Amino acid sequence: MAETYDVVIIGGGPGGYNCAIRAGQLGLKVACIESRGKLGGTCLNVGCIPSKALLHTSDMFRAAQEDFESMGIKTGKLDVDIEKMIAQKDETVEGLTKGIEFLFKKNNAEYIKGRGKIAGPGKVDVEGPDGSKKTLETKNIVIATGSEPVSLPGIEIDEERVVTNTGALSLTTVPKRLILIGAGVIGLEMGSVWSRLGAEVTVVEYLDRIMPGADSEIAKEAQRTFKKQGLTFRLGQKVTGVEKMKSKLKLSMEPAKGGETETLDADVVIVAVGRRAYTDGLGLENVGVTTDKRGVVQVTDGHFKAADGVWAIGDCIHGPMLAHKAEDDGTAVAELIAGKAGHVDYDLVPSVVYTNPEIAWVGKTEDQLKEEGVEYVKGKFPFMANSRARTNHETTGFVKILADKKTDRILGAHLMGPCVGEMIGELCVAMEFGAASEDIARTCHAHPTLSEAIRQAAMGVEGWTMQM
């Protein structure tokens, strides 16, 4: 007899495991199938979490080299132990994956190791790591299989010298010459890590700008800052291939608008040109579910439902490919299955780039508002004028708030500076409640704090910024 569940989730990443935990909390019988052997998905195992561990460690190394002396701290000769750095990253990941397993047990969610495939309506086949097979019967199937990196024609990924984010997080030595293909979030973060540790980093990007999803003013300021930190940018370039030679790699590129081919030498190439939904081989055709050319599941209700009794979340559906978006999707779907109201506002999903300085934004960019013909007012405040930033010697960047010219409702917020990944939450809450810029401007903020820059930018919308 097949085991019967209220919900079976295929995929144990941020979307899947949050869906499982919430379903268990709501009293549903739930199982979550994960083929990796560890819960947490790309984010926890080879993405968000390990990259932040290396970003933090490498930034401490940079600060000790460049900032300590000016603050009166004397140090001896500094060196990098890559093996230990990678080990502490792995230790952090291991602890967090075990933590998710504990939450499963606490909330009566079953964790099944293996590969899941939809066999038909209400049926999921599971092949275990040992080759054993069983079928689960369920009222609801949730597709939460996440995404995988994409490459380019002429480039063979080996995760040793030509790597994705997975290989970039496990390099055993600091490459002398590193080339990043792609100037998006993943590329810039990985470039920052290895640049701080001594690599010569060149970023090759097809577009004529970095961070295509960010506000263009923020992107321009970020590029200037990264150039000062040692990154070299080759924008408007189409990569045509990477040749593997015995002692080096040779990357070929040509102008995106046409022109002569040029080559660059490298020891390591990181390919960070985007991701596609991981939905092949899931048996979607057995329940009438279709995908687009990038593997994204086509939903029938505008939200999460892909077919009767079949739901899809996270990177498998449209919307930003971000772990926290997937988490909210998973929670919402569990609540919808339980008969409650589940909803995610994709216009208010924040984005964060964990470089130094950090970059964060939510809502509309100036570029979008201009394109849409929306009349808006801008308030802007530099961290150079923030007292806490000055005392911390972290003065690069600014806060920009965009508000509707007629109603003063906040339409977007764009930050670059220290700890803005933490600070963006205040603006998300404000926008969730439909706040005006004046609401933030008249809310008392502790002094001296970095968050005062948000308040001052909000004051600037109506022209009454007053703090140095």
Residue pairs with C-beta under 8 A, 6 or more apart in sequence:
2 123
2 134
2 135
2 136
2 137
3 31
3 134
3 136
3 137
4 29
4 136
4 137
4 138
5 29
5 30
5 31
5 110
5 136
5 137
5 138
5 139
6 23
6 28
6 29
6 30
6 138
6 139
6 140
6 337
7 19
7 20
7 23
7 28
7 29
7 30
7 31
7 138
7 139
7 140
7 141
7 142
7 334
7 337
8 30
8 31
8 32
8 33
8 116
8 124
8 136
8 138
8 140
8 141
8 142
9 16
9 19
9 20
9 23
9 30
9 31
9 32
9 33
9 141
9 142
9 144
10 16
10 33
10 116
10 117
10 118
10 124
10 141
10 142
10 143
10 144
10 145
10 282
11 32
11 33
11 34
11 41
11 116
11 143
11 144
11 145
11 146
11 314
12 20
12 32
12 33
12 34
12 36
12 39
12 40
12 41
12 100
12 111
12 144
13 40
13 41
13 42
13 43
13 44
13 144
13 145
13 146
13 314
13 323
13 326
14 40
14 41
14 43
14 44
14 314
14 323
14 324
14 326
14 327
14 330
15 41
15 144
15 146
15 313
15 314
15 315
15 326
15 327
15 329
15 330
16 32
16 34
16 41
16 142
16 144
16 145
16 313
16 314
16 330
17 32
17 39
17 40
17 41
17 100
17 103
17 104
17 330
18 326
18 327
18 330
18 331
18 334
19 30
19 32
19 142
19 144
19 313
19 329
19 330
19 331
19 333
19 334
20 30
20 31
20 32
20 104
20 107
20 109
20 111
20 330
20 334
21 103
21 104
21 107
21 109
22 330
22 331
22 334
22 335
23 30
23 109
23 334
23 337
23 338
24 30
24 104
24 107
24 108
24 109
25 107
26 334
26 335
26 338
26 340
27 338
28 334
28 337
28 338
29 108
30 108
30 109
30 110
30 334
31 109
31 110
31 111
31 112
31 136
31 138
32 39
32 104
32 109
32 110
32 111
32 112
33 112
33 113
33 114
33 115
33 116
33 124
33 126
34 41
34 111
34 112
34 113
34 114
35 113
35 114
35 115
35 116
36 45
37 113
37 129
38 44
38 45
38 97
39 97
39 100
39 101
39 104
39 111
40 49
40 93
40 96
40 97
40 100
41 47
41 146
41 323
42 146
42 147
42 148
43 49
43 323
43 326
44 93
44 96
44 97
44 100
45 93
45 97
46 165
46 166
46 169
47 165
47 323
48 323
49 92
49 93
49 96
50 89
50 90
50 92
50 93
50 169
51 165
51 169
51 186
51 189
51 190
51 193
51 354
52 354
53 88
53 89
53 92
53 93
54 85
54 89
54 169
54 193
55 189
55 192
55 193
55 354
55 355
55 356
57 85
57 88
57 89
58 85
58 192
58 193
58 194
58 196
58 197
59 192
59 196
59 356
61 78
61 80
61 196
61 197
62 196
62 356
64 75
64 78
65 78
67 393
68 74
68 75
69 75
70 393
71 393
80 174
80 197
80 198
82 171
82 172
82 173
82 174
82 197
83 172
86 169
86 170
86 172
89 169
101 111
103 109
104 110
104 111
112 126
112 136
113 128
113 129
114 126
114 127
114 128
114 129
115 126
115 127
116 124
116 125
116 126
116 282
117 124
117 125
117 126
117 127
117 281
117 282
117 283
118 124
118 125
118 141
118 282
118 283
118 284
118 286
118 287
118 289
118 310
119 125
119 135
119 283
119 286
120 286
120 287
121 287
121 308
121 309
122 137
122 138
122 139
122 141
122 309
123 135
123 136
123 137
123 138
124 135
124 136
124 138
124 141
125 133
125 134
125 135
125 136
125 283
126 133
126 134
126 135
126 136
127 133
128 134
138 309
139 309
140 309
140 310
140 311
140 337
141 287
141 309
141 310
141 311
142 311
142 312
142 313
142 330
142 333
143 279
143 282
143 284
143 289
143 297
143 306
143 310
143 311
143 312
143 313
143 316
144 312
144 313
144 314
144 316
144 326
144 330
145 277
145 278
145 279
145 282
145 316
146 277
146 278
146 314
146 315
146 316
146 326
147 275
147 276
147 277
147 278
147 295
147 315
147 316
147 321
148 275
148 276
148 278
149 157
149 164
149 165
149 166
149 271
149 272
149 274
149 275
150 273
150 274
150 275
150 276
151 157
151 164
151 271
151 273
152 181
152 239
152 271
152 273
153 240
153 241
154 239
154 240
154 241
154 242
154 252
155 162
155 181
155 239
155 241
155 242
155 269
155 271
156 162
156 242
156 244
157 163
157 164
157 167
157 271
158 167
158 244
159 166
159 167
159 170
160 167
161 244
161 249
161 267
161 268
161 269
162 242
162 244
162 249
162 268
162 269
162 271
163 171
163 268
163 269
163 270
163 271
164 270
164 271
164 272
165 186
165 190
165 270
165 272
167 270
168 190
168 193
168 194
168 268
168 270
169 190
171 194
171 268
174 194
174 197
174 198
174 199
175 194
175 199
175 266
175 267
175 268
176 199
176 200
176 267
177 199
177 200
177 202
177 248
177 265
177 266
177 267
177 268
178 191
178 194
178 195
178 199
178 200
178 201
178 202
178 266
178 267
178 268
178 269
178 270
179 201
179 202
179 203
179 204
179 249
179 251
179 264
179 266
179 268
179 269
179 270
180 187
180 188
180 190
180 191
180 201
180 202
180 203
180 204
180 269
180 270
180 272
181 187
181 204
181 239
181 251
181 269
181 270
181 271
181 272
181 273
182 203
182 204
182 205
182 271
182 272
182 273
182 274
183 203
183 205
183 207
183 209
183 210
183 211
183 233
183 235
184 210
184 211
184 212
184 213
184 272
184 273
184 274
185 211
185 351
185 353
186 272
187 203
187 270
187 272
188 203
188 210
188 211
188 222
188 226
188 353
188 355
189 353
189 354
189 355
190 270
190 272
191 201
191 203
191 226
191 231
191 270
192 226
192 229
192 231
192 355
192 356
194 201
195 201
195 229
195 230
195 231
199 268
200 230
200 232
201 230
201 231
201 232
202 231
202 232
202 233
202 234
202 264
202 266
203 210
203 231
203 232
203 233
203 234
204 234
204 237
204 239
204 251
204 253
204 264
205 233
205 234
205 235
205 236
205 237
206 236
206 237
206 238
206 239
206 256
206 273
207 235
207 236
207 256
208 235
208 236
208 256
209 216
209 219
209 220
209 223
209 235
210 219
210 222
210 223
210 226
210 233
210 235
211 218
211 219
211 222
211 353
211 359
213 351
214 222
214 351
214 353
214 359
214 361
214 365
214 414
215 361
215 365
215 366
215 367
215 400
215 412
215 414
216 365
216 366
216 367
217 366
217 400
217 414
218 359
218 361
218 400
218 414
218 415
218 416
221 397
221 398
221 416
222 353
222 355
222 359
222 416
223 233
225 357
225 396
225 397
225 416
226 233
226 355
227 233
229 356
234 253
234 264
236 255
236 256
236 257
237 253
237 254
237 255
237 256
238 253
238 254
238 255
238 256
239 251
239 252
239 253
240 252
240 253
240 254
240 261
241 251
241 252
242 249
242 250
242 251
242 252
242 269
243 249
243 250
243 251
243 252
248 265
248 266
248 267
249 265
249 266
249 267
249 268
249 269
250 263
250 264
250 265
250 266
251 263
251 264
251 265
251 266
251 269
252 261
252 262
252 263
253 261
253 262
253 263
253 264
254 260
254 261
254 262
275 315
275 321
276 294
276 295
277 291
277 294
277 295
277 296
277 297
277 315
277 316
277 317
278 295
278 315
278 316
279 291
279 295
279 296
279 297
279 316
280 295
284 290
284 291
284 297
284 306
287 306
287 307
287 309
287 310
288 307
289 297
289 298
289 306
289 307
289 310
289 312
290 297
290 298
291 297
291 298
292 298
295 316
296 316
296 317
296 318
297 306
297 312
297 316
297 317
298 306
299 305
299 306
299 312
299 317
299 318
300 306
300 307
303 332
303 343
304 311
304 312
304 313
304 317
304 329
304 332
304 333
304 336
305 311
306 312
311 333
311 336
311 337
313 326
313 329
313 330
313 332
313 333
314 321
314 325
314 326
314 329
314 330
315 321
315 326
317 329
319 325
319 329
319 344
319 346
319 349
320 346
320 349
320 351
322 349
322 351
324 349
324 350
325 344
325 346
325 349
328 344
328 349
329 344
331 342
332 342
332 343
332 344
333 342
334 342
335 341
335 342
336 342
345 432
347 363
347 364
348 362
348 363
348 428
348 431
348 432
349 362
350 360
350 361
350 362
350 424
350 425
350 427
350 428
351 360
351 361
351 362
352 358
352 359
352 360
352 420
352 421
352 424
353 359
353 360
354 421
357 383
357 394
357 396
357 397
357 416
357 417
357 418
357 420
358 415
358 416
358 417
358 418
358 419
358 420
358 421
359 397
359 415
359 416
359 420
360 414
360 415
360 416
360 420
360 421
360 423
360 424
361 412
361 413
361 414
361 415
361 424
362 412
362 413
362 424
362 427
362 428
362 431
363 402
363 410
363 411
363 412
363 413
363 427
363 431
364 372
364 374
364 402
364 411
364 412
365 412
365 414
366 376
366 378
366 402
366 412
368 412
369 376
369 402
369 411
369 412
374 404
374 411
375 404
375 405
375 406
376 402
376 403
376 404
376 405
376 411
377 402
377 403
377 404
377 405
377 408
377 437
377 461
377 462
378 400
378 401
378 402
378 403
378 460
378 461
379 400
379 401
379 403
379 437
379 457
379 458
379 459
379 460
379 461
379 462
379 465
380 398
380 399
380 400
380 401
380 457
380 460
381 398
381 399
381 453
381 454
381 456
381 457
381 459
381 460
381 465
382 395
382 397
382 398
382 453
383 389
383 394
383 395
383 396
383 397
383 398
383 399
383 417
383 418
383 450
383 453
384 390
384 395
385 456
385 467
385 468
386 395
386 448
386 450
386 452
386 453
386 456
386 467
387 447
387 448
387 452
387 467
387 468
388 448
388 449
388 450
388 452
389 395
389 417
389 418
389 450
389 453
391 448
392 418
394 417
394 418
396 416
396 417
397 415
397 416
397 417
397 418
397 420
398 415
398 416
398 417
398 453
398 457
399 413
399 414
399 415
399 417
399 420
399 453
399 454
399 456
399 457
400 413
400 414
400 415
400 457
401 410
401 412
401 413
401 427
401 437
401 440
401 454
401 457
401 458
401 460
401 461
402 410
402 411
402 412
402 413
402 414
403 409
403 410
403 411
403 436
403 437
403 461
404 411
407 436
408 436
408 437
408 438
408 461
408 462
409 434
409 435
409 436
410 427
410 430
410 431
410 435
410 436
410 437
410 440
413 424
413 427
413 431
413 454
415 423
415 424
415 454
417 450
417 453
418 450
419 450
423 450
423 451
423 454
426 440
426 451
426 454
427 440
427 454
430 439
430 440
437 458
437 461
437 462
438 458
438 461
438 462
439 458
440 454
440 455
440 458
441 455
441 458
441 459
441 461
441 462
441 464
443 455
445 451
445 452
445 454
445 455
446 452
452 467
456 465
456 466
456 467
457 465
459 465
459 466
